[in-house]
Amino acid sequence: MLDIPASTLRAWEERYSMITPARSEGSQRLYSRSQVENLRFVKAQIESGASAADAHRLLAEEARAGGVPAVLEGPPGERRPLVLIAERDGYAADLAEYFLRTDGYQVAIALDATQAKFQFDERSPDVVVIDLLISGGAGFRLVGEFAQKGTSQILAVAAIDAAGEALRAGAAAFMRKPLDSLQLVSTVRDLLGTSAMVRPKRNQTAEL
C-alpha cells in the first residue's frame, strides 16, 4: 500500500517495536488506521533524508506529544480512480475504504446488492470489490453482471474458498477474507495497472 517492502516492515517491527500490527489466522499483517498513518510518517521522514532509526524516534516524539501524522492528498483536480466496495459488513467496508483512501483512491460503499447495482450504474467505478455473500449470496450474480458490461475490474472477496467460481463468473481476482489491508490495496493497484496479468486464462484458477 505504501510501497514499503514486507521485509522492511518486518525489520522495523523487530528493531523498533513501535508499529506492530495484529495478525490474522493466516499470519497476515492487519494494520489499524493509526498504524498506517504512522507508517506514512516514517516513510516521509526517510524520504526527507532521515535514517529509519531517526524516523522512528521522531514518531515516538510525535506520539508523546499527541501528534497524528497527516494523510497526504493527491494534487488538486487530479482524477482519482473510483473503487466501489459492495460489502455486507459495514465495519469491514469502512476499514477497506480507509486504506484505499489513504492510497489516493475515491471510494463508494454499497451494503447490499441493490445499492451496489445503483452505485455501479450511476458512478461507473474503475474497480468493484464484491463480497460474494452480500445479500444472501447475490455477490456471485453481481460479479457476472458487472463483468459482462466490461467497464470495471472485478475483485471478488469471500470468507469461503470460492476462487474458482468467482473467476469463472468473470472476476479478475479473488481474495480470501479476512482481508490483508496491504494486499487489498496492492491488488487494486494491479487491477488498474496490469489487469491483463492478474486475470488468469480460461480454465485456470488463482487466488491472491
Helices and strands as residue ranges (DSSP letters): H 6-16, E 22-23, E 29-30, H 33-47, H 52-64, E 82-86, H 90-102, E 106-110, H 113-123, E 127-131, H 134-137, H 139-149, E 153-158, H 163-169, E 173-176, H 181-193, H 195-198
